[in-house]
Amino acid sequence: MSSHLPRDKIMNEKIQSVLNSLPHKPGIYLMKDAQGTILYVGKAISLYNRVRSYFKESTDLSPKNRSMVAKVDDIEFLVVKNEVEALVLESNYIKQYRPRYNVLLRDDKSYPYIKVSLTEDFPRVYRVRSFQRDGNRYFGPYTNSGAVDSTLDLLNKLFAFRTCRYDASTWAPPRNGEPPAGWKQKLLPRPCTQYYIHRCIAPCVAYASREEYNAVIQQVILFLEGKHDEVVKNLQEKMQEAAENLNFEEAARIRDRIKAVERILEKQRIISTEGQDDQDVIALASEEDETCAQVFFFRNGKLVGREYFILQGTRDSSPGEVMGSFLMQFYESSPHVPTEIIVEAEPDDRAVVQAWLREKRKGAVTITAPKRGEKLRLVEMVKQNAREVLEQQRIKWLTDSQKTQMALEELQEALNLAAPPMRIECYDISNTQGTNSVGAMVVFEAGRPKNSEYRRFKIKTVEGPNDFASHQEMLRRRFRREAHYEKSGHDHDGEAEQDTPLQHDWAMPDLVIIDGGKGQLSAALEVLQELHIDVPTVGLAKENEEIFTPGSPDPIILPRSSQGLYMVQRIRDEAHRFGITYHRKLRSDRTFKSVLDEIPGIGPKRKQALMKHFGSVRAISAASLEELAGLDGMTKDAAEKVKEYIGRME
């Protein structure tokens, strides 16, 4: 029993009995806490090997898994026939229970689809919130409802289908066989405005037959499938037919539709692939506990659309794990699986995921992670878009006053504050093995960053990697009346710094957030008590986004969907970003100086001239011999020594 003791706690008998009863068979397992809440759902080829690995001392668990195992009170498992069944069952459980420690699509229930209602008479084309296997055609999911509405509007301009909700079963005889007894054709008295503006061919008054209307719907489906060349070809045939029948007005309208489709084709040809099969290209961009999965859809070699999806709980997860989770959650709710999926990172259990996709498609599917060539270029382009989406989402959230107000109110309730924390200050320490330690302070007012009051602190009194003491020095210099600090004299990049005395008219914060757990929080509270500063203060631990409060042994864990959690994450991430940029600059400056110190014949004056003019080792490496020799105090011989030394380094 001792060889299987979990970290940081004695294994309870319930868990030990489950571990002893695990079979060497495929299945899924459910980790539960003392309240019976499902913490994590996983799959395994061998339940015996996989589940027991969490509780072996020799297993090197990630911080996230260590945190989860410490909370596990019970384990359930279900045996299945094979790995693919385990994959599907795992996906269903994750979707139903949304466990805290699984990688999850954010708000996955709200993604819209475009539905073509083929099972009803005179099918309609409209937006829906769910995808069903019911004989109708679905396209999506889309992440933006506005984009879906714009697409529907464009479709209705190009193809004249009905948008009304009338029961159309009496407009024409049934599609198959004889009409039922008592059936009688019933038409509307007159067509609606849509007919007169050429957005419907009015089957409701028999201006169009069932066959003519179905031909329009087939054009819509071809367009949504990305087969725009076929759409153009069909429209050209209809235009020719209208012209031969001397129906020049109709021919002109079709000509305008052809031009509109061709404009879309021109945009698609800007980005295209050499392949003629359907391809989805997927790349990831991560920031702290979130990852953006960007998908580009190529049909017949042309880019026909792109969507992004945000995944939560991705900290400490490998790219392969995140990619595998995304592929399962995305294609489980996607009506279409392409023949090739090009991915940035090969998913964990690639063979199993691929087998499941083949079953879903009922045809061949390959998952490719390119290392070179055209496909790698596509992946890199998609990844750049994913990075931009993450940044846009961050800015969008910060400028949404309704969400920020909700977040502040949630924090007030969760932290038992007297009022919503209108001014929040967050503190973070950055260093490399204890060198060049830098403290960062960011300020948010009414939920928005107040860049003018951001501050950087070059840690002066602490030697070595001591996070607690570094936080204490920073807080003393922030809150002590006579202290000095490094004030950021923000240029447009926000990277310049200078020394300025502490301003006495600064507002006191309504909440202080310390980046760290119990230890960092305790160190911070010592300083605040020493300075008689009475401000609500909490620690935010990265491992599981746990919020530690003074005097409480148990952390506060906000729901993943909480706007309050999203706000403290954003504030903490901003403090980290602000500190790390300054830390990198100090480290770069120090590295540059140390390199110049090692070059024979480069004394203080020459070193100063090189630093002032070039600023980095890379810039010196790129400079010509003449440029180096032309600096004040430099000679050709000295320039040659500099080039030779840096050349050896590279």
N, C-alpha and C positions, 0 to 999 in steps of 0.2 A: 504493500500500500504506500509506503514512504516514497517509492520511486515515481509515484504519480501525484504527489501533493502539488496543488496549484500554488502560484506565487502569492505571497502576502496573506494567505489564510489557510486554515486547516480545511481540507476538503470534507464536505458534509457526506453523511452516509448515503443520502439520496443520489448524489452525483456518482459516488463510488460504485453503487449498485448498477447504475445505468452503464458506466464504463465497462463493468464486468460482463454486461449482457449484450454488448454491441456485436452485431454479426459482421462477417467479412463479405458484405454484399453492398450493392449500390443503393443510395437513398438520399434523403434529406434529413437534416437535424435542426432542431429549434432550441436555441439558448434562451432560458427564461430567468427573470430576476425573482426576488422573494414575493413580489406581488402577482406573479404569473404573467407579467408583461413580456412579450417576445422581444428580446434584445437583438437577435441575429438569426437569419436563416441561411444555411449553407447546404451544399450538395457534396457528395463524395462517391468515388468509385468503390472505396471500402470504408464503410462507416466506422469500423473498428479502428483503422489506422488514423483516419482524419480527425475524429473527435478526440481520441486519446492524445493526439499531438498537442492540443491546447494546454494539457495539464502535465506535460513532462518538463522537468527542470532543464533538460538539454535543448528544448525548443527555443529558438530566438524569436520571440513574439514582437510584433510592432507595438509601439506605445498604445495605439487604438485597441489592439487585441488584448494587451495586458489590462487596460482599463475595463474592457468587457468581461474578461475572465474573472476579475475581482468581484463582479456583480452577479455572476451566474449562481443561481440557487437550484436550478433543475434543468434537465435536458430531455427533450422528447425526440424520437426519430421515427421515420417511416421508410420502410423498405420498398423498392420498386424493381422492375425487371432489368432496366439498363440505364446507361448514363443519360441518354436523351430524355427518358421519362423523368429522371431526377432533375434535369435542367428545366423542363417545363413545369414540374411541380414546385421547384424552388421559385421560379418566376411568378407563379400564381400566388404563393404565400407572401412573397415580398410585396406584390401589388396590393394584396388584401390587408396586410398588417403594417406595412411600411416600418420595419424595425429600425431602431435608432442607429445600429452599427452597420447596416447595409448601405451600399452606394445607391442612392435613389434619384430618379428624375423628379425635379421640383414641379409641383402642380401638374402631374401627368394626366389628371382627370379632365383638365380644362382645354386640352388641345383640340381645335376644330378640324373638321373634314369637309370636303365637298362631296355631296351625295348625288348620284344620278339614279333616280328612282325607277329602275327598269321594270319592277314588278307591278307598277300601276299603269293604267291607261294614259297614254300621252305623257310620258315621263317628264318630271320636273328636275331642275338642277338647283340645289340649294345647300346652305350650310347646316351641319349637324355637329353635335358634341360627342358622339360615340360612333364606333365602327362595329358593324354587325355582319356576320356571315349569313345574309338573308336573300341572296340572289340579286341584290342591287350592286352598283359599282360605287366604290369609295376612293377618294384621292386625298392623300395627306399622310400623317398629321401635319398641320401647320402650327407655327408658334404664335402667329399674329393674326387676330381676327380681322383687323383692318385690311391686311393683305388678301385674305380670303374674299372679303366683300369687294375689293378692287378687282380681283380676278373674275368674280361672278359678273360684275358690271361689264368688264371687257368681253367676256364670253357672250353676254346678251347683245352686245353691240355687233359682234361678229356673226353670231348664230341666233336666228329668231325663234327661240323656244319660249314656252309659256312660263310665267311667274305667278299665275293665279293659283288659288287653292280649291277650285271647283272640283267636284266629283266628275271625272271625264268618262265614266263607264258607259254613258248613253250617247256619246258624241259620234260613235261609229260602231259597226258590228264587232263582236269580239274577235280577237286575233286568231283564235283557233276554233274551228268547227262552227256549227250552227248556233245562232243566238238562243239563249234559254227561253222557255215558254213565257209569253207575256212581255218579252223585251220589246221596247219601242224606242226609236231614236228620239232624243230630246236635245235640241240645240238651244243656245242662248239667243235672245232676240237680236242682238247686235254685237259686234266686236268691241273690245275696249280700246283705250288710247294707245296701248302697246302696239296694236296692229297698224295704226295710222303713223306711228313714228318708226315703223319697220323693225320692231323688236319682237314680233310674234307673227306667225303665219296663220293665226286664227283658226285652229281646228274646231273651236267651240261653235263656229257658224258654218262649218264644212267648207271653208275656203281652202283647206288643205286636207288631204286624205291621211289616213294612218301611216301609209307607206312614206309619204312625203315628209311627214313630221318625224318619223323614225330616222330618216336619212339625215335630218338636222341633228338629232341626238347623237348619231354615230360620228358626225363631224366634231361635236363637243368632246366625245370620248377620245377620239384621235388626238385632238388638241391637248387634252389633259394628260394623255400618255406621252406627249412630247413628239408625236409623229406629225410635225408641222408641214413637212414636205408633202405628205399624202393629202393633208388638208388643202394646201395650195393647188395641188393637181386636180382634186375634185372640184374646187371652186372655179378653176380655169375652164373645166369641161362644162360647168353650169353656165358660166358667162358666155362661152361660145354658143351653147344651145339657145340661150336667151337672145343673143344677137341674131342668130339664124332665123329665129321666130319673130324678128323685128321688134322684140320687147327691149328697146334700148334703155329705158329707164331702169329696168331690173338688171340689165347687163352692167350699167354704170354703178349700181349699188354693190353688185358682187365684185366689180373691179376695186372699189374702195375697201372692201373687206380683204381682198387679196393683198392690197398695199399695206393694210394694218398688220396682217400676219407676217408679211415680208420684213416689216420694220422690226418685229420681234425676232425673226430669224437672223437679222443682221447683228443684233445685240448678242445672240447666242454664239455666233461664229467668232466673236472676240476671244472666247475661251472654249476650246474644243479638244477632243482626244482623237487619237488615231483609230481607236476601236469602233466597231459598229454595233456592239452589244450594249445592253443597259448596264450602267456602272453607277455605284454610289461611292463617293470619296469622302472619308471621315477622318478628321483630325481633332486633337484635344488641346486645350489651353487651360492650365490650372492656376489657381491663386488661393492659398491657404486651404480652406475646407470645401472649395467649390471648383468644379471643372465645367468648361463650356465644350460641348461636343458639336462641331460644325459639320453639316452634311451638304455636299454638292451633288445634285442629281444630274447625271449625264444619260441622255437617251439618244441612241443612234449617233453617238459621238459628239452631241451638242449639249451644252449646259442648259437645262430647262427650268432649273429652280434650285433654291438652297434654303436650308432651315438650320436653326441652332436650338440646342436644348441644354438646360443647366442641370448638372448633377450635384447633389449634396452629399456630404460625408466622405469626401475623397481624400482627406489628409491621411498620410501614411499608407495609401493604397497605391499599388504599382500601376503603371500605365496599362499593363496587360489585364489587370483586374478591372480597372475602370472601363476599358474598351469592351471587355466581355460583358460587363453589367449593362453597358449602354446598348450593345447589339441585341441582347435579350429583350430589354425593355422597349426599345424602339421598334424592332421588327415584329415583336409580339402584337403590337397595335397598328402595324403598317399593313395596308391592303396589298402592297406590292413588294416583292423581293427580287432584286436584279440578279443577273447571272454572275456578276462580279462585284465584290465589295473590296475596295482598296482602302486599307487602314494605315494609320501612322504607326501603331503598335500592335503586334500580333496578340490577339486576345488569349487569356488563359483558357485552357480546354478548347483550343481552336478546332480540333477534330470533332468534338461533340457539338459545338455551336454550329459548325458547318453542316453536320449531319442533320441537325434540327432544321436549319434553313432549307436544306434540300427537301425534307419532308413537307415543309410549309409551302415551298414553291412548286413541289411535284416536278422537279427538274434539277439540272446541274447548277450548283452555286460554288464559287471559289472565293476564299478570303485571302487577299494578297497584302503583304507588308513590304513594299518595295524598298530597296537599298540604293538604287541608282536609276538614272534615265528619266523618261517623260513622266512616268507614274509618280516618281518621287517629287518631281517638280509640281505636280498637281497637289500632292499631299502638303507640301510646304506652303503653297498658295492658300489652301484651305485652313492650315494652321494659323497663318497670319490673320485671316478673317476671324478665327476663333478668339485670338488675342484681342482684336479690336472690339468684338462683341462684349467680352468681359469688362473692358474699360467703359464702354457705352452703358452697360447695365449698371455699373457702379455709379456713374454720373447721373443716370436717369433716376435711380432710387434716391440719391441724395437731394435731387431737386423736386421730388414728389412730396409736397408739404403735408398731404393727407397721411401718407405712410409714415413720415417722420414723426408727426404728432402722435399717431397710434403707437409707434415704437417707444416714444418717451413716456406715454401713459402706461404701457406694459412694463417698462423698467420701474416706474414709480410703484406699481402694484407688486411686482416680483421682489423688489429690494426694500419694500416697506418704507418708501421715502415720503416726506411730508407733501411734496409737490413734484411734478414732472421735472427732471434734471435739465434745465435749459442751458446750463454751461457744463460741459463735460471735458475733463482733461485726462489724457492717457499718456503713460510713461513706459518707455521700452529701452532696453540696453542692447547694443550691437558690439560684438568684438570677434577677433580671430584668435582663439587659444589665449585669450586674456590680453592681447596687444591691441593698441589703438581703440580702446574702449570709448564708445560714444553713447550718450544718453539722448533720447528724443522725447519731446513733449509736443503733443498736438492738442488743439482746442476745437471743440465743436460747440456752436451756439445755435439753439433751436433746431438741432439735428443736422446742421450744415457746417462744413469746415470753415474755420476763421484763420486763414493762412497767415494773416499779418501777425498773429500771436503765437505761431509755431516757434519753438526754440530748440537749439541743439546744445548739448553740454559735452565738452571734451573732458572726460574723466581724468582728474589730476592726482587724487590722493590714494587711489586704489591700485595695487600691483597684482597682476595675475588675474585669472578668470573668476572674479567674485561678484556674482550678479546681485547678491543682497547688499553688499557694501556700496556697489556702484549706484543702485537705486537710492540708497540713503544719501549719498553725496548729492545726487541730482535733486532730490526733494528738498534737502537743506538749502541748496542754492536757489531753488524756485521760491520757497516760502519764507526764508529768513530775510528780514528787512535789509540787512546790511550786505547781503550777498551780491555777487556778480555772476553773470552768465553769458554764454555766447548767444547773441541775438541774431536771428536770420534776417539780413537786409535784403529781402526777396527781390531778385530780378525776375524776369519772366520764367526762368527755369527754377527759381526758388533754391539756388544752391550756394549763394554767396553768404559769408558769415563775418561778424565782427563782434568785438567785446563792448558791451554797454551795461550800465548799472540797472538793477531791477527797478521797474517802474512801480511806484506806490499806488497808482490809481487802478491797477488791475483788479478786475472783479474776482472774488473768490469762487471756486468751482462749486457746483451743486453735487457733483459726483467725481471722484477720482478713480480711474481704472489703472491697475498695475498689471503689466503683461507678465503673468506667472501664476503660480499656485500658492499654497499656504505659506511657504517659506518667504517668498517675495512680499506677500501681503503683510506678514508679521514684521519684516524688516521696515516696511514703509510706515506701519502704524507706530513703531518705536519713534521714528523721526517726528511724525505729526504730533504725537503726545508730548515729546520733548519740546516742541515749538508751540504747544498749546493751540494747535490747529484742529478745530472740530468740523471735519468734512466727511460725509459718507464716502467710504473707500472700499473697493472690492478688488479681488484678483481674478484675472481671466486666464485659465489654464488652456493651452492649445490642444492637449491630447484629446479631450472630449468636449471642448467648449464649456467647461464647468466654471461656474461663478462662485468664488469663495468669499464669504462675508465674515467680519470679525465675530469671534465667539461661537461660531457654529461649526461643528465637526464635519457636517455633510454639506456638499456643494449644492447650489441651485442649478438645475438643468432645465433650461427653457426649451419648449418644443421646437423642432426643426423649422416649422412654419412660422415661428414667432418673429414679428417685425422687430421686437426688442433685441432678440438674439442677432438678427441681421445687422442692427445698428452697432452693437458693441463689437461685432466682428469687423465691420467696416472701419470703425475708429481704431481698433487694435492694428488692423492691416495698414492703415495710413501711418500710424506711429512707426511701424516696422519699416515701411517704405521710406519714410522721411529720415529715419536714423541710418538705414543701410546705405543710402546714397552718400551721406557725409562720411560714413565709416570707410566706404570704398575709396573716396577721395583721399582721406588721410593715409590709408594703406598704400594707395598708388603713389602719393607724394613721398612717403617713407621709402618705398621700394626704389623709386627713381633716384632719390638722394643716395641710397646705399649702393646702387649700381655705379653711380658716378664716383663715389668714394674709392671704389676698387680699381679704377682705371689709372695706370701709371702716368704721371705728368699732368693730371687734372687736379689743380689746387682749388682753393675756395673761390677765387675770382672767376676762373674758367667754369667751375661748376655752377656758380650763380648765373653767368651769362648763358650757359646751355639751358638751365632750368627756366630762366625768364623767357628765352626766345622759343624753345621747342615744347617744354611742358611735359613731355612723356618720352619713354624709351622708344616707342613705336615711331614717333615723329622724327627722332634722331636717326633711326634706322632708315626711314624713307628719304632723309635729306641727302643731297649730293655732297661729295668731298669739298667742293668749292664753297657751298653754303656754310659748312661747318668751319672751314678755314677762314672765312670772311668775318666771323664774329670777333668782337673786341677781345684781345688777349689770346686768341687762338692762332695756331700756326698750322701749316700743312702737315707737319710731323705729328702734332697733337691730334689733328683731325683724323689722320690715318689710324692712330692708336685707338681712338674712340670707335671708329667704324669696325676695326678688327675685333675689338673686345665684344661689342654688341653683336657682331656677326657670329662669334663663337657661342654666345648665349642662345641665339635663335637656332 
